[in-house]
Amino acid sequence: MTDPTPDQMAGMTVFARVVEANSFSGAARTLGSTKSAVSKQVARLEAQLGVQLLRRTTRRLSLTDAGQVFYDRATHAVALAREAQHAVLALTESPRGLLRVTAPLSFGRLRVVPLLPGFLRAYPDLRVQVVLLDRPVDLANEGFDLAIRLTRTLPADVIARKLAPIGYLLCAAAGYFTRATLPRVPEDLLRVNCLRYGEGETSARWHLEGPEGRRSVLADGNLRVNNSEALRAAMLDGLGVALLPDYVVADDLRARRAVRVLPAWAPRAPFGTSAYAVWLPDRHLPAKLRAFIDFLREHLDVPDPVPPRKT
């Protein structure tokens, strides 16, 4: 026995409507079709099954024994199909189910995770799993609905939406320059201990733009670490000057635990100037994903923690 074809499944629905309406014309009105089309679909279903399902007279319709058995099963199948359709529509119309999200470690911990209680209170039928990773992920193979990325170059096979601006600042502990000479121009950084992010050589030079144009200086020092919060901790401990995202040091600058270095010079953002929501193309964006993206865009604002630089 083979599984029903799509044509047979459609015929089952039409047949059930005919029985419930006790007429072809009544079923046609319910289905938005014509009496002739309904009659032909039932006849085609009978031909496919090789049995007569309905006795037709000029005055009434009645079920054959085979028709009664088939109707009992057909109504159950149609009900299951309706239930499945409603379940799918509920997922697309109302945010519910599990939402799996990945984000960079520091950005996720400092900016995304604090927003989750408010999001979950707004959408109580949702569950959220957040995985913090400082590496690109394969959305399809790793089973994530959405990734948050701080990057200059987005993959070509995804859809991306900008969430918030990201700025970068040169900063040091408030008391660091009681022991070191305060830099006045970018070249003065050659005489201070520069704390670097990352493992490769891309962080070896810091690129800055200021009153005298663009400058590129060698960032040399005795510490290199691949985590912004660890770099911040070393900076606050007075080890040297660090290039950090504004969302990592905003509170330190406001509390005067840290100071900006070369405030008239804007560092080039090593990982781009924006945070993006990234997801796989889908003709119908699930409601849970749309709700989360909209929530992040509304609440995920990363303002400049200090006044604009002097020019």
C-alpha positions, 0 to 999 in steps of 0.5 A: 500500500502506497501513501496517499498522493497530494491529489488524493489528500485534496480529494479526501477533503472535498469528499468529506465536505460533500458528505457533511453538506449532503450535496455537491452544490453545498460542498461547492459553496463551502469550498468556493468551487463549482458543483461540476468541479466537486463532482469530478474530484469525487469521481476521480477519487473513486477511480483512484481507490477503485470503489464507489463511495457515494450512491447518487440519485436525483433526490439524495446522496448516501454513503456506500459501505466503503464510503462510510469506512473511508469517510470515518478515516478521511475526517480524521485525516482532514482534522489532523491536516487542519491541526497541523496547518493551524500549528504552523500558522501559530508559529508564523503569527505568534512568537512561540517555541525555542529561539536559538541565538549565538553572539560574541562573548563580550557583546552577548554578555554585556549587551544582549543577555541583560535584555532577555528578561524584558523580551521573555516577559513580553513573549511568555510563550518563547524560550531562548537559548543563547550560546556565546562564541567568539567565532563565526558559526554555520547557522544551518549545520549548528542549528541556530535561528539567528547570529549576532555579528560584529564584522566588516564582511557579511557572508553572501548566503545570509540576510542581515539587519543592522542592530546598533552602532559600535565605536572603539576607543583608546583608553587607559586606567585613570592613574596610568599616566602618573607613571607614563607620558601622556600621548599627544599624537599617535606616534607617542603610542610607540613609547607606551605599553599597548595591550592588543586584542586577538591572536593574529597580526591584524591587531599589530597596527592601530589606525587612527583618524584625527585633526592631522589626517590618518595615522597608523602606529605599531601597537607593541606591548607585553599582553595580547588576549582574545577577549575584550573583557579580559583586555579591559581588566588588564587596562584597569589594572594599569598595565597599559593602553587598550583599544576597546569597544565602547560598550565594554568601557562605557561604565568605566569612563563615566565612573572615571575609572578609565580615561580616553587616550588621544580623544581627538583621534578616532580609532578605526573599528577593527571589526566594523562599526555595526552589530548585525542580526544574521539569519538564513533566507526564508520566504516566511520569517518566523514570528519568533525571529521577527519579534527578537530582531525588532526587540533588539533594534528597539532596545540595543542602543550603544551610545557614545559614552563620552562627548564628541572628540575635539577637532 
